[in-house]
Amino acid sequence: NAGVTQTPKFQVLKTGQSMTLQCAQDMNHEYMSWYRQDPGMGLRLIHYSVGAGITDQGEVPNGYNVSRSTTEDFPLRLLSAAPSQTSVYFCASARGTGAGYGYTFGSGTRLTVV
Amino acid sequence: AQKVTQAQTEISVVEKEDVTLDCVYETRDTTYYLFWYKQPPSGELVFLIRRNSFDEQNEISGRYSWNFQKSTSSFNFTITASQVVDSAVYFCALSDRVSGAGSYQLTFGKGTKLSVIP
């Protein structure tokens, strides 16, 4: 199994550009989520989803959009990139409601906004 | 207040020393889960352990051990006889329901950077 696949691995954007970070999982997990990791801040939850058609905001949702049209995919959209969105982004999935089954993380996307 | 506090930002130890990484959490949920993850310099997140709120048994896995104490809301992680390969950032995380119902959210501490010096 591939687990959680994130693409691209690296990306440089200019301020104001838009892009979509892709996340796909092949474990039939109901729960999927996006985190950003900044130096000294740990990982912070951006958005999460407990199933197709259901999404909710996490701790730092501003500037990001998500949708969940299938169980497998959970893309993260930046509509107008800002330098403050320079970060490493991780996608994670889990069984059920994301309780205690354990989270599987992707390998991350390093995004730089100039 | 932070939900997950890792007070130690950075720790350096000499190889073969024992080291304990502290984690204190805060939640109003009665059913919650605690995790430890390792992030080596390569950047991926490696799952180490999961604990539910009803299981306070300590756990040992090789050189790793975990001490869960509900009374002090702590979930500390000890590495015995540390090795250079243990050098990494270690994250403690809490999965709980913000309002005691609904979906769970995973909240991370800010991490502790462990450097093991040969």
gemmi code that builds the backbone of each chain (N, CA, C; Angstrom):
import gemmi

chains = {
    "A": [
        ("ASN", (0.829, -1.203, 0.000), (0.000, 0.000, 0.000), (0.857, 1.243, 0.000)),
        ("ALA", (0.411, 2.284, -0.703), (1.174, 3.515, -0.761), (0.982, 4.334, 0.502)),
        ("GLY", (-0.157, 4.181, 1.209), (-0.399, 4.966, 2.407), (-0.960, 6.325, 2.038)),
        ("VAL", (-0.307, 7.391, 2.506), (-0.721, 8.759, 2.213), (0.307, 9.377, 1.268)),
        ("THR", (-0.160, 9.821, 0.118), (0.719, 10.393, -0.893), (0.443, 11.878, -1.048)),
        ("GLN", (1.485, 12.672, -0.901), (1.360, 14.118, -1.074), (2.172, 14.550, -2.287)),
        ("THR", (1.551, 15.423, -3.078), (2.272, 16.023, -4.207), (1.935, 17.500, -4.295)),
        ("PRO", (2.874, 18.363, -4.705), (4.283, 18.029, -4.955), (5.065, 17.932, -3.652)),
        ("LYS", (6.325, 17.581, -3.712), (7.174, 17.554, -2.523), (7.750, 18.933, -2.229)),
        ("PHE", (8.001, 19.693, -3.267), (8.535, 21.048, -3.136), (7.785, 21.966, -4.098)),
        ("GLN", (7.599, 23.220, -3.681), (6.933, 24.188, -4.547), (7.353, 25.588, -4.156)),
        ("VAL", (7.638, 26.411, -5.148), (7.895, 27.837, -4.924), (6.810, 28.615, -5.640)),
        ("LEU", (6.169, 29.503, -4.917), (5.095, 30.323, -5.483), (5.444, 31.791, -5.338)),
        ("LYS", (4.885, 32.593, -6.221), (4.974, 34.031, -6.045), (3.753, 34.507, -5.278)),
        ("THR", (3.927, 35.568, -4.525), (2.807, 36.132, -3.777), (1.638, 36.389, -4.716)),
        ("GLY", (0.453, 35.936, -4.282), (-0.752, 36.146, -5.071), (-1.122, 34.977, -5.972)),
        ("GLN", (-0.191, 34.086, -6.205), (-0.507, 32.916, -7.040), (-1.376, 31.942, -6.266)),
        ("SER", (-2.056, 31.099, -7.004), (-2.863, 30.063, -6.373), (-2.284, 28.699, -6.701)),
        ("MET", (-2.555, 27.761, -5.838), (-2.154, 26.387, -6.123), (-2.916, 25.424, -5.218)),
        ("THR", (-2.849, 24.162, -5.590), (-3.495, 23.103, -4.819), (-2.465, 22.069, -4.426)),
        ("LEU", (-2.417, 21.789, -3.133), (-1.597, 20.695, -2.625), (-2.468, 19.438, -2.617)),
        ("GLN", (-1.935, 18.387, -3.204), (-2.715, 17.164, -3.326), (-2.396, 16.187, -2.201)),
        ("CYS", (-3.436, 15.483, -1.765), (-3.275, 14.439, -0.768), (-4.200, 13.292, -1.138)),
        ("ALA", (-3.648, 12.097, -1.224), (-4.443, 10.922, -1.546), (-4.038, 9.771, -0.633)),
        ("GLN", (-5.048, 8.999, -0.197), (-4.769, 7.820, 0.623), (-5.528, 6.627, 0.060)),
        ("ASP", (-4.922, 5.460, 0.216), (-5.500, 4.245, -0.349), (-5.875, 3.250, 0.733)),
        ("MET", (-6.133, 3.735, 1.938), (-6.449, 2.854, 3.064), (-7.931, 2.895, 3.428)),
        ("ASN", (-8.717, 3.601, 2.627), (-10.154, 3.745, 2.875), (-10.438, 4.403, 4.228)),
        ("HIS", (-9.553, 5.315, 4.605), (-9.732, 6.033, 5.862), (-10.805, 7.107, 5.723)),
        ("GLU", (-11.667, 7.196, 6.737), (-12.697, 8.221, 6.721), (-12.127, 9.600, 7.044)),
        ("TYR", (-11.192, 9.647, 7.953), (-10.688, 10.902, 8.487), (-9.440, 11.340, 7.740)),
        ("MET", (-9.432, 12.607, 7.295), (-8.243, 13.184, 6.670), (-8.053, 14.607, 7.182)),
        ("SER", (-6.807, 15.040, 7.218), (-6.521, 16.354, 7.791), (-5.262, 16.947, 7.181)),
        ("TRP", (-5.158, 18.277, 7.304), (-3.987, 19.010, 6.858), (-3.386, 19.763, 8.032)),
        ("TYR", (-2.048, 19.730, 8.112), (-1.300, 20.445, 9.129), (-0.223, 21.279, 8.445)),
        ("ARG", (0.170, 22.348, 9.120), (1.352, 23.076, 8.701), (2.367, 23.057, 9.833)),
        ("GLN", (3.629, 22.953, 9.468), (4.684, 22.928, 10.466), (5.618, 24.097, 10.247)),
        ("ASP", (5.730, 24.926, 11.249), (6.631, 26.069, 11.222), (7.647, 25.906, 12.349)),
        ("PRO", (8.848, 26.442, 12.170), (9.901, 26.283, 13.188), (9.435, 26.715, 14.573)),
        ("GLY", (9.621, 25.838, 15.546), (9.281, 26.159, 16.931), (7.794, 26.157, 17.250)),
        ("MET", (6.970, 25.792, 16.262), (5.513, 25.853, 16.482), (4.856, 24.485, 16.487)),
        ("GLY", (5.593, 23.446, 16.238), (4.965, 22.137, 16.129), (4.109, 22.064, 14.871)),
        ("LEU", (3.169, 21.142, 14.860), (2.236, 21.014, 13.742), (0.902, 21.600, 14.174)),
        ("ARG", (0.325, 22.416, 13.316), (-0.959, 23.036, 13.618), (-2.004, 22.622, 12.588)),
        ("LEU", (-3.187, 22.299, 13.086), (-4.258, 21.784, 12.237), (-4.882, 22.907, 11.422)),
        ("ILE", (-4.996, 22.686, 10.110), (-5.585, 23.690, 9.207), (-7.064, 23.359, 8.967)),
        ("HIS", (-7.320, 22.210, 8.375), (-8.681, 21.734, 8.115), (-8.687, 20.223, 8.270)),
        ("TYR", (-9.877, 19.683, 8.512), (-9.996, 18.244, 8.564), (-11.348, 17.816, 8.013)),
        ("SER", (-11.458, 16.502, 7.758), (-12.685, 15.957, 7.180), (-12.929, 14.570, 7.769)),
        ("VAL", (-14.189, 14.295, 8.106), (-14.525, 12.979, 8.657), (-15.219, 12.099, 7.622)),
        ("GLY", (-15.291, 12.582, 6.393), (-15.873, 11.773, 5.336), (-16.164, 12.631, 4.127)),
        ("ALA", (-16.483, 11.990, 3.020), (-16.779, 12.716, 1.788), (-17.928, 13.695, 2.025)),
        ("GLY", (-17.722, 14.923, 1.596), (-18.728, 15.970, 1.730), (-18.735, 16.696, 3.059)),
        ("ILE", (-17.861, 16.297, 3.980), (-17.833, 16.894, 5.324), (-16.443, 17.442, 5.617)),
        ("THR", (-16.370, 18.753, 5.862), (-15.090, 19.347, 6.241), (-15.316, 20.302, 7.405)),
        ("ASP", (-14.244, 20.598, 8.125), (-14.350, 21.528, 9.236), (-13.003, 22.206, 9.431)),
        ("GLN", (-13.044, 23.339, 10.128), (-11.831, 24.124, 10.327), (-11.056, 23.651, 11.541)),
        ("GLY", (-9.748, 23.816, 11.447), (-8.878, 23.546, 12.581), (-8.437, 24.844, 13.224)),
        ("GLU", (-7.219, 24.855, 13.706), (-6.686, 25.988, 14.456), (-6.319, 27.172, 13.568)),
        ("VAL", (-5.805, 26.902, 12.351), (-5.299, 27.973, 11.482), (-5.870, 27.857, 10.078)),
        ("PRO", (-7.173, 28.059, 9.876), (-7.794, 27.819, 8.570), (-7.711, 28.975, 7.574)),
        ("ASN", (-7.401, 30.188, 8.059), (-7.480, 31.362, 7.180), (-6.487, 31.270, 6.034)),
        ("GLY", (-6.990, 31.537, 4.820), (-6.151, 31.512, 3.629), (-6.142, 30.171, 2.917)),
        ("TYR", (-6.866, 29.199, 3.467), (-6.888, 27.851, 2.899), (-8.326, 27.387, 2.690)),
        ("ASN", (-8.531, 26.660, 1.584), (-9.819, 26.030, 1.332), (-9.614, 24.537, 1.124)),
        ("VAL", (-10.629, 23.767, 1.506), (-10.590, 22.329, 1.267), (-11.955, 21.867, 0.785)),
        ("SER", (-11.950, 20.696, 0.179), (-13.189, 20.008, -0.172), (-12.884, 18.517, -0.133)),
        ("ARG", (-13.925, 17.720, 0.033), (-13.722, 16.262, 0.089), (-14.833, 15.621, -0.752)),
        ("SER", (-14.539, 15.403, -2.018), (-15.548, 14.825, -2.919), (-15.457, 13.305, -2.955)),
        ("THR", (-14.306, 12.741, -2.582), (-14.146, 11.293, -2.526), (-13.493, 10.912, -1.201)),
        ("THR", (-13.579, 9.657, -0.843), (-12.911, 9.188, 0.372), (-11.399, 9.293, 0.248)),
        ("GLU", (-10.891, 9.105, -0.976), (-9.446, 8.985, -1.165), (-8.696, 10.313, -1.165)),
        ("ASP", (-9.341, 11.385, -1.603), (-8.613, 12.630, -1.868), (-9.055, 13.775, -0.969)),
        ("PHE", (-8.092, 14.594, -0.580), (-8.387, 15.749, 0.276), (-7.423, 16.880, -0.100)),
        ("PRO", (-7.710, 17.608, -1.169), (-6.794, 18.662, -1.621), (-6.903, 19.931, -0.777)),
        ("LEU", (-5.795, 20.616, -0.657), (-5.721, 21.878, 0.080), (-5.416, 22.991, -0.912)),
        ("ARG", (-6.274, 23.999, -0.952), (-6.131, 25.083, -1.930), (-5.689, 26.377, -1.272)),
        ("LEU", (-4.701, 26.991, -1.879), (-4.297, 28.337, -1.509), (-4.762, 29.244, -2.635)),
        ("LEU", (-5.700, 30.119, -2.376), (-6.298, 30.932, -3.435), (-5.404, 32.101, -3.821)),
        ("SER", (-4.718, 32.682, -2.851), (-3.828, 33.818, -3.102), (-2.677, 33.723, -2.110)),
        ("ALA", (-1.600, 33.085, -2.529), (-0.514, 32.766, -1.605), (0.132, 34.016, -1.016)),
        ("ALA", (0.497, 33.896, 0.262), (1.180, 34.972, 0.970), (2.464, 34.416, 1.584)),
        ("PRO", (3.463, 35.268, 1.783), (4.719, 34.787, 2.389), (4.504, 34.087, 3.727)),
        ("SER", (3.462, 34.475, 4.467), (3.180, 33.846, 5.761), (2.754, 32.386, 5.615)),
        ("GLN", (2.455, 31.977, 4.391), (2.078, 30.597, 4.152), (3.278, 29.717, 3.786)),
        ("THR", (4.458, 30.287, 3.809), (5.673, 29.496, 3.656), (5.769, 28.542, 4.836)),
        ("SER", (5.814, 27.245, 4.537), (5.757, 26.255, 5.604), (5.950, 24.870, 5.005)),
        ("VAL", (5.992, 23.872, 5.886), (5.931, 22.480, 5.444), (4.538, 21.972, 5.781)),
        ("TYR", (3.879, 21.399, 4.799), (2.502, 20.950, 4.956), (2.456, 19.426, 4.995)),
        ("PHE", (1.731, 18.920, 5.981), (1.553, 17.485, 6.121), (0.069, 17.141, 6.024)),
        ("CYS", (-0.199, 16.077, 5.304), (-1.531, 15.502, 5.238), (-1.520, 14.229, 6.081)),
        ("ALA", (-2.633, 13.944, 6.761), (-2.721, 12.740, 7.578), (-4.098, 12.118, 7.404)),
        ("SER", (-4.169, 10.812, 7.583), (-5.462, 10.133, 7.534), (-5.565, 9.158, 8.695)),
        ("ALA", (-6.815, 8.798, 9.035), (-7.053, 7.865, 10.133), (-8.395, 7.188, 9.919)),
        ("ARG", (-8.570, 6.059, 10.555), (-9.856, 5.374, 10.502), (-10.892, 6.126, 11.312)),
        ("GLY", (-12.146, 5.947, 10.986), (-13.239, 6.454, 11.790), (-13.239, 7.970, 11.936)),
        ("THR", (-13.462, 8.416, 13.171), (-13.568, 9.856, 13.441), (-12.236, 10.490, 13.779)),
        ("GLY", (-11.161, 9.761, 13.586), (-9.849, 10.318, 13.904), (-9.573, 10.274, 15.386)),
        ("ALA", (-10.130, 9.302, 16.053), (-9.927, 9.201, 17.499), (-8.591, 8.541, 17.806)),
        ("GLY", (-8.619, 7.326, 18.227), (-7.388, 6.731, 18.701), (-6.825, 5.638, 17.837)),
        ("TYR", (-7.250, 5.555, 16.585), (-6.771, 4.449, 15.761), (-5.357, 4.656, 15.271)),
        ("GLY", (-4.876, 5.866, 15.348), (-3.536, 6.124, 14.825), (-3.616, 6.859, 13.512)),
        ("TYR", (-2.763, 7.805, 13.333), (-2.759, 8.658, 12.161), (-1.589, 8.286, 11.263)),
        ("THR", (-1.848, 8.207, 9.970), (-0.800, 7.973, 8.983), (-0.512, 9.293, 8.283)),
        ("PHE", (0.752, 9.694, 8.288), (1.142, 10.975, 7.708), (1.810, 10.782, 6.353)),
        ("GLY", (1.580, 11.754, 5.472), (2.337, 11.819, 4.234), (3.734, 12.346, 4.504)),
        ("SER", (4.540, 12.410, 3.459), (5.939, 12.806, 3.618), (6.140, 14.316, 3.597)),
        ("GLY", (5.085, 15.057, 3.357), (5.171, 16.507, 3.465), (5.385, 17.214, 2.138)),
        ("THR", (4.938, 18.477, 2.087), (5.177, 19.379, 0.948), (5.825, 20.638, 1.500)),
        ("ARG", (6.999, 20.957, 0.994), (7.697, 22.175, 1.427), (7.344, 23.296, 0.470)),
        ("LEU", (6.611, 24.288, 0.983), (6.124, 25.401, 0.162), (6.837, 26.690, 0.544)),
        ("THR", (7.354, 27.382, -0.456), (7.966, 28.689, -0.249), (7.220, 29.712, -1.075)),
        ("VAL", (6.775, 30.783, -0.417), (6.086, 31.868, -1.115), (6.993, 33.095, -1.081)),
        ("VAL", (7.350, 33.568, -2.275), (8.286, 34.706, -2.357), (7.578, 35.974, -2.822)),
    ],
    "B": [
        ("ALA", (-4.227, 28.778, 27.204), (-3.253, 27.782, 27.643), (-3.071, 26.726, 26.547)),
        ("GLN", (-1.848, 26.276, 26.395), (-1.592, 25.238, 25.407), (-2.272, 23.959, 25.833)),
        ("LYS", (-2.756, 23.187, 24.863), (-3.352, 21.904, 25.179), (-2.280, 20.855, 25.405)),
        ("VAL", (-1.181, 20.975, 24.715), (-0.064, 20.050, 24.874), (1.200, 20.873, 25.074)),
        ("THR", (1.821, 20.693, 26.210), (3.010, 21.464, 26.547), (4.230, 20.565, 26.639)),
        ("GLN", (5.199, 20.873, 25.825), (6.502, 20.220, 25.914), (7.474, 21.321, 26.328)),
        ("ALA", (7.748, 21.372, 27.605), (8.498, 22.500, 28.156), (9.950, 22.516, 27.700)),
        ("GLN", (10.478, 21.364, 27.367), (11.881, 21.278, 26.947), (11.964, 21.542, 25.448)),
        ("THR", (12.564, 22.649, 25.074), (12.684, 22.972, 23.662), (13.808, 22.153, 23.030)),
        ("GLU", (14.945, 22.113, 23.709), (16.094, 21.365, 23.206), (16.790, 20.659, 24.361)),
        ("ILE", (17.248, 19.447, 24.099), (18.010, 18.670, 25.083), (19.226, 18.078, 24.380)),
        ("SER", (20.367, 18.136, 25.051), (21.570, 17.465, 24.552), (22.046, 16.472, 25.597)),
        ("VAL", (22.345, 15.283, 25.165), (22.878, 14.253, 26.057), (24.045, 13.580, 25.366)),
        ("VAL", (24.874, 12.962, 26.178), (25.984, 12.190, 25.638), (25.481, 10.767, 25.418)),
        ("GLU", (25.938, 10.173, 24.366), (25.524, 8.807, 24.033), (25.614, 7.900, 25.263)),
        ("LYS", (24.628, 7.027, 25.380), (24.460, 6.036, 26.449), (23.796, 6.622, 27.693)),
        ("GLU", (23.607, 7.921, 27.740), (22.856, 8.497, 28.861), (21.358, 8.225, 28.664)),
        ("ASP", (20.621, 8.204, 29.774), (19.172, 8.121, 29.713), (18.619, 9.547, 29.612)),
        ("VAL", (17.479, 9.693, 28.929), (16.878, 11.015, 28.794), (15.364, 10.878, 28.846)),
        ("THR", (14.723, 11.818, 29.526), (13.258, 11.828, 29.619), (12.715, 13.091, 28.989)),
        ("LEU", (11.760, 12.908, 28.096), (11.092, 14.024, 27.438), (9.719, 14.200, 28.090)),
        ("ASP", (9.447, 15.414, 28.533), (8.212, 15.669, 29.278), (7.076, 16.112, 28.359)),
        ("CYS", (5.873, 15.720, 28.740), (4.670, 16.136, 28.021), (3.536, 16.300, 29.020)),
        ("VAL", (2.940, 17.469, 29.037), (1.774, 17.746, 29.875), (0.636, 18.170, 28.963)),
        ("TYR", (-0.541, 17.630, 29.205), (-1.667, 17.918, 28.322), (-2.840, 18.468, 29.117)),
        ("GLU", (-3.772, 19.046, 28.389), (-4.968, 19.621, 29.006), (-6.171, 19.271, 28.148)),
        ("THR", (-7.189, 18.673, 28.743), (-8.403, 18.348, 28.013), (-9.571, 18.238, 28.964)),
        ("ARG", (-10.759, 18.503, 28.461), (-11.987, 18.314, 29.231), (-12.700, 17.035, 28.813)),
        ("ASP", (-12.186, 16.400, 27.770), (-12.808, 15.181, 27.278), (-12.483, 14.031, 28.221)),
        ("THR", (-13.393, 13.079, 28.327), (-13.148, 11.933, 29.209), (-12.502, 10.783, 28.453)),
        ("THR", (-12.698, 10.766, 27.134), (-12.074, 9.744, 26.295), (-11.136, 10.459, 25.333)),
        ("TYR", (-9.878, 10.246, 25.503), (-8.899, 10.914, 24.659), (-7.720, 9.974, 24.438)),
        ("TYR", (-6.845, 10.393, 23.523), (-5.737, 9.540, 23.132), (-4.462, 10.379, 23.080)),
        ("LEU", (-3.394, 9.775, 23.472), (-2.102, 10.455, 23.496), (-1.123, 9.725, 22.587)),
        ("PHE", (-0.270, 10.497, 21.947), (0.670, 9.949, 20.980), (2.058, 10.562, 21.194)),
        ("TRP", (3.045, 9.819, 20.758), (4.385, 10.355, 20.569), (4.816, 10.048, 19.138)),
        ("TYR", (5.399, 11.082, 18.493), (5.947, 10.937, 17.154), (7.402, 11.389, 17.169)),
        ("LYS", (8.184, 10.768, 16.293), (9.579, 11.149, 16.100), (9.732, 11.755, 14.711)),
        ("GLN", (10.448, 12.871, 14.621), (10.727, 13.483, 13.325), (12.245, 13.586, 13.165)),
        ("PRO", (12.833, 12.639, 12.449), (14.287, 12.689, 12.214), (14.618, 13.823, 11.248)),
        ("PRO", (15.909, 14.088, 11.062), (16.303, 15.189, 10.160), (15.738, 15.057, 8.746)),
        ("SER", (15.404, 13.857, 8.321), (14.834, 13.673, 6.987), (13.421, 14.243, 6.860)),
        ("GLY", (12.756, 14.485, 7.996), (11.506, 15.235, 7.969), (10.214, 14.440, 8.103)),
        ("GLU", (10.258, 13.128, 7.921), (8.993, 12.389, 8.024), (8.595, 12.227, 9.484)),
        ("LEU", (7.337, 11.957, 9.701), (6.814, 11.749, 11.055), (6.681, 10.251, 11.298)),
        ("VAL", (7.337, 9.791, 12.350), (7.347, 8.372, 12.657), (6.537, 8.138, 13.924)),
        ("PHE", (5.515, 7.319, 13.826), (4.662, 6.998, 14.963), (5.437, 6.138, 15.954)),
        ("LEU", (5.351, 6.492, 17.248), (6.023, 5.713, 18.280), (5.045, 4.965, 19.175)),
        ("ILE", (4.010, 5.670, 19.668), (3.088, 5.031, 20.592), (1.758, 5.753, 20.616)),
        ("ARG", (0.697, 5.028, 20.946), (-0.638, 5.568, 21.179), (-1.136, 5.028, 22.508)),
        ("ARG", (-1.774, 5.872, 23.277), (-2.309, 5.514, 24.581), (-3.705, 6.065, 24.705)),
        ("ASN", (-4.673, 5.296, 25.204), (-5.991, 5.874, 25.454), (-6.114, 6.254, 26.919)),
        ("SER", (-7.085, 7.098, 27.207), (-7.205, 7.696, 28.531), (-7.573, 6.701, 29.615)),
        ("PHE", (-7.996, 5.525, 29.221), (-8.401, 4.525, 30.216), (-7.294, 3.523, 30.548)),
        ("ASP", (-6.188, 3.657, 29.895), (-5.109, 2.700, 30.083), (-3.884, 3.420, 30.626)),
        ("GLU", (-3.686, 3.344, 31.936), (-2.565, 4.039, 32.560), (-1.356, 3.150, 32.757)),
        ("GLN", (-1.397, 1.969, 32.190), (-0.228, 1.103, 32.309), (0.959, 1.713, 31.593)),
        ("ASN", (2.100, 1.667, 32.235), (3.308, 2.106, 31.566), (3.705, 1.087, 30.510)),
        ("GLU", (4.407, 1.562, 29.504), (4.770, 0.667, 28.416), (6.255, 0.764, 28.119)),
        ("ILE", (6.833, -0.364, 27.796), (8.259, -0.419, 27.438), (8.372, -1.097, 26.087)),
        ("SER", (9.171, -0.493, 25.219), (9.450, -1.093, 23.928), (10.933, -0.918, 23.649)),
        ("GLY", (11.700, -1.934, 23.927), (13.143, -1.850, 23.746), (13.751, -0.825, 24.675)),
        ("ARG", (14.395, 0.179, 24.091), (15.013, 1.233, 24.910), (14.029, 2.350, 25.238)),
        ("TYR", (12.817, 2.266, 24.704), (11.817, 3.310, 24.897), (10.833, 2.895, 25.999)),
        ("SER", (10.439, 3.858, 26.798), (9.384, 3.609, 27.783), (8.556, 4.870, 27.952)),
        ("TRP", (7.301, 4.650, 28.330), (6.370, 5.760, 28.479), (5.668, 5.664, 29.820)),
        ("ASN", (5.521, 6.819, 30.478), (4.889, 6.909, 31.786), (3.679, 7.816, 31.669)),
        ("PHE", (2.491, 7.225, 31.742), (1.237, 7.966, 31.630), (0.649, 8.127, 33.024)),
        ("GLN", (0.472, 9.368, 33.464), (-0.117, 9.636, 34.772), (-1.279, 10.608, 34.595)),
        ("LYS", (-2.477, 10.081, 34.720), (-3.665, 10.901, 34.572), (-3.756, 11.964, 35.661)),
        ("SER", (-3.307, 11.625, 36.867), (-3.432, 12.550, 37.990), (-2.673, 13.845, 37.763)),
        ("THR", (-1.606, 13.771, 37.002), (-0.813, 14.969, 36.715), (-0.913, 15.369, 35.241)),
        ("SER", (-1.786, 14.706, 34.487), (-1.957, 14.983, 33.055), (-0.618, 14.974, 32.330)),
        ("SER", (0.140, 13.942, 32.567), (1.457, 13.858, 31.946), (1.636, 12.537, 31.204)),
        ("PHE", (2.430, 12.603, 30.162), (2.713, 11.414, 29.347), (4.166, 11.522, 28.915)),
        ("ASN", (5.049, 11.125, 29.796), (6.475, 11.331, 29.574), (7.130, 10.152, 28.860)),
        ("PHE", (8.191, 10.449, 28.158), (8.852, 9.490, 27.277), (10.322, 9.400, 27.673)),
        ("THR", (10.780, 8.191, 27.963), (12.180, 7.988, 28.371), (12.908, 7.109, 27.366)),
        ("ILE", (14.081, 7.564, 26.988), (14.969, 6.759, 26.147), (16.130, 6.316, 27.026)),
        ("THR", (16.316, 5.026, 27.105), (17.403, 4.463, 27.914), (18.608, 4.206, 27.019)),
        ("ALA", (19.789, 4.496, 27.555), (21.033, 4.259, 26.799), (20.937, 4.879, 25.410)),
        ("SER", (20.804, 6.183, 25.369), (20.560, 6.893, 24.110), (21.658, 6.614, 23.078)),
        ("GLN", (21.255, 6.704, 21.806), (22.170, 6.488, 20.690), (22.085, 7.681, 19.747)),
        ("VAL", (23.096, 7.848, 18.936), (23.123, 8.967, 17.997), (21.901, 8.947, 17.083)),
        ("VAL", (21.441, 7.757, 16.735), (20.271, 7.634, 15.849), (18.986, 8.136, 16.503)),
        ("ASP", (19.023, 8.355, 17.811), (17.852, 8.900, 18.497), (17.734, 10.413, 18.307)),
        ("SER", (18.735, 11.034, 17.755), (18.702, 12.481, 17.524), (17.564, 12.814, 16.567)),
        ("ALA", (16.642, 13.643, 17.038), (15.443, 13.967, 16.264), (14.630, 14.982, 17.057)),
        ("VAL", (13.554, 15.425, 16.442), (12.550, 16.207, 17.176), (11.432, 15.246, 17.552)),
        ("TYR", (11.028, 15.298, 18.801), (9.981, 14.408, 19.304), (8.744, 15.239, 19.651)),
        ("PHE", (7.615, 14.780, 19.145), (6.354, 15.476, 19.380), (5.408, 14.613, 20.207)),
        ("CYS", (4.814, 15.243, 21.191), (3.707, 14.656, 21.927), (2.425, 15.222, 21.338)),
        ("ALA", (1.374, 14.424, 21.243), (0.131, 14.902, 20.634), (-1.066, 14.332, 21.381)),
        ("LEU", (-2.156, 15.086, 21.348), (-3.403, 14.726, 22.025), (-4.543, 14.695, 21.018)),
        ("SER", (-5.321, 13.623, 21.013), (-6.514, 13.539, 20.177), (-7.726, 13.583, 21.097)),
        ("ASP", (-8.527, 14.639, 20.984), (-9.717, 14.763, 21.817), (-10.786, 15.520, 21.065)),
        ("ARG", (-11.961, 15.597, 21.671), (-13.077, 16.330, 21.082), (-13.160, 17.673, 21.787)),
        ("VAL", (-13.152, 18.724, 20.997), (-13.091, 20.080, 21.544), (-14.246, 20.338, 22.511)),
        ("SER", (-15.457, 19.901, 22.134), (-16.615, 20.175, 22.989), (-17.084, 18.935, 23.713)),
        ("GLY", (-16.271, 17.910, 23.749), (-16.657, 16.675, 24.415), (-17.522, 15.786, 23.561)),
        ("ALA", (-17.839, 16.230, 22.357), (-18.645, 15.430, 21.426), (-18.207, 15.764, 20.017)),
        ("GLY", (-18.570, 14.935, 19.053), (-18.233, 15.218, 17.665), (-16.899, 14.638, 17.274)),
        ("SER", (-16.244, 15.306, 16.339), (-15.016, 14.781, 15.756), (-13.819, 15.031, 16.657)),
        ("TYR", (-12.860, 14.144, 16.550), (-11.615, 14.302, 17.279), (-10.657, 15.183, 16.486)),
        ("GLN", (-9.850, 15.916, 17.203), (-8.788, 16.718, 16.585), (-7.473, 16.346, 17.244)),
        ("LEU", (-6.452, 16.254, 16.434), (-5.118, 15.933, 16.925), (-4.331, 17.219, 17.099)),
        ("THR", (-3.918, 17.470, 18.335), (-3.165, 18.681, 18.669), (-1.761, 18.295, 19.095)),
        ("PHE", (-0.772, 18.960, 18.488), (0.627, 18.659, 18.781), (1.220, 19.657, 19.752)),
        ("GLY", (2.172, 19.173, 20.538), (3.047, 20.083, 21.269), (4.049, 20.688, 20.300)),
        ("LYS", (4.860, 21.622, 20.802), (5.803, 22.303, 19.927), (7.061, 21.492, 19.664)),
        ("GLY", (7.202, 20.381, 20.353), (8.315, 19.491, 20.073), (9.530, 19.734, 20.941)),
        ("THR", (10.291, 18.674, 21.127), (11.570, 18.739, 21.841), (12.656, 18.203, 20.908)),
        ("LYS", (13.650, 19.031, 20.660), (14.763, 18.599, 19.811), (15.810, 17.912, 20.664)),
        ("LEU", (16.027, 16.651, 20.400), (17.012, 15.861, 21.141), (18.271, 15.679, 20.297)),
        ("SER", (19.386, 16.041, 20.869), (20.678, 15.814, 20.218), (21.476, 14.851, 21.088)),
        ("VAL", (21.890, 13.750, 20.487), (22.703, 12.771, 21.188), (24.126, 12.887, 20.663)),
        ("ILE", (25.029, 13.235, 21.553), (26.416, 13.508, 21.158), (27.256, 12.256, 21.344)),
        ("PRO", (27.999, 11.882, 20.306), (28.797, 10.638, 20.428), (29.936, 10.792, 21.433)),
    ],
}
model = gemmi.Model(1)
for chain_id, residues in chains.items():
    chain = gemmi.Chain(chain_id)
    for i, (resn, *xyz) in enumerate(residues, 1):
        res = gemmi.Residue()
        res.name, res.seqid = resn, gemmi.SeqId(i, " ")
        for name, pos in zip(("N", "CA", "C"), xyz):
            atom = gemmi.Atom()
            atom.name, atom.element = name, gemmi.Element(name[0])
            atom.pos, atom.b_iso = gemmi.Position(*pos), 0.0
            res.add_atom(atom)
        chain.add_residue(res)
    model.add_chain(chain)
structure = gemmi.Structure()
structure.add_model(model)
structure.setup_entities()
